């Protein structure tokens, strides 16, 4: 470079001169008032430029004339294979969650406080009819933690989605499915921990059955519930252009699934046109699954104010004989106090559940897993479509 400048009229470079500083001074860099040679024009008119252009053209001609056997065809859309993309994106997402613990701390705290609030609202339930109702509403309160948890996770999902659309997708760094898998997998371990915290804070203080099957199955349903609401929130966020719209859509969809699950309105009270929604509501399967073990074979002993009383008719030996056909058809049990019959509407938890649900289901976990899979699949495809970022 020094010889090139000296041969084209630049001052000679002293032996103790920094070559970089010499070249900058030779072209007048940093001095707007200097009027000297146009070194770009000098290069275009030099023999060096002509030789370099000829050399480049020769290389291009040689490459184009190579036989097809020596050419390497590369029609890949992405530089790395798909499994490497997934591994890198999942690792990056986990690192991002670990470095920003505000979201996970808020998630854990919400589970603990709502679990304690629920359990101490219905602390140590007995076996009266109203206590059976309280078991039912304790399960229902578990469903209501969905909206705040969904609105916690949606900004995180939308942040990664917007980053993917604006940068990674445009530059073909990785496939959209790698983004979706990373967004799903990173929530699973945190949801398992959060669900465990809620389960411990909620289940034991209320006094639910302690046998291993009931505890294990209820814990399994709790984890399925955690995965469901994550998939539900991500599916809503996937087709929302911004956080505001995603937040506004949450109560609309949540009302749809909770209003027809059989708690707010029993199946018999749902208008016939809307009864099909009862069978597709995921919370119907969750509530049925919880009730199938938490009140199964739990005896009901009505309190003094919960009995329906009537006098024993004359010429009847006892209340049991008199009410036997009625009890066999509609359930409940009868006690006798002198000549007064006392009827309790429910004999056990199974009869209580039959009033709210037309069937007694044990497939709550399966139904919830199916709905979660539908949400995940439905949430993937909007990520393929460029959504205008607000």
Secondary structure, 3 states (H helix, E strand, C coil): CHHHHHHCCCCCCCCCCCHHHHHHHHHCCCCCCCCCCCHHHHHHCCHHHHHHHHHHHHHHHHHHCCCHHHCCCCCCCCCCCHHHHHHHHHHHHHHHHHHCCHHHHHHHHHHHHHHHHHHHHCCCCCCCHHHHHHHHHHHHHHHCCHHHHHHHHHHHHHHHHHHHHHHHCCCCCCCHHHHHHHHHHHHHHHHHHHHHHHHHHHHHHHCCCCCHHHHHHHHHHHHHHHHHHHHHHHHHHHCCCCHHHHHHHHHHHHHHHHHCCCCCCCHHHCCHHHHHHHHHCHHHHHHHHHHHHHCCCCECCCCHHHCEEEECCCCCCCHHHHHHHHHHHHCCEEEEECCEEEEECCCEHHHHHHHHCCCCCCCHHHHHHHHHHHHHHHHHHHHHCCCCCC
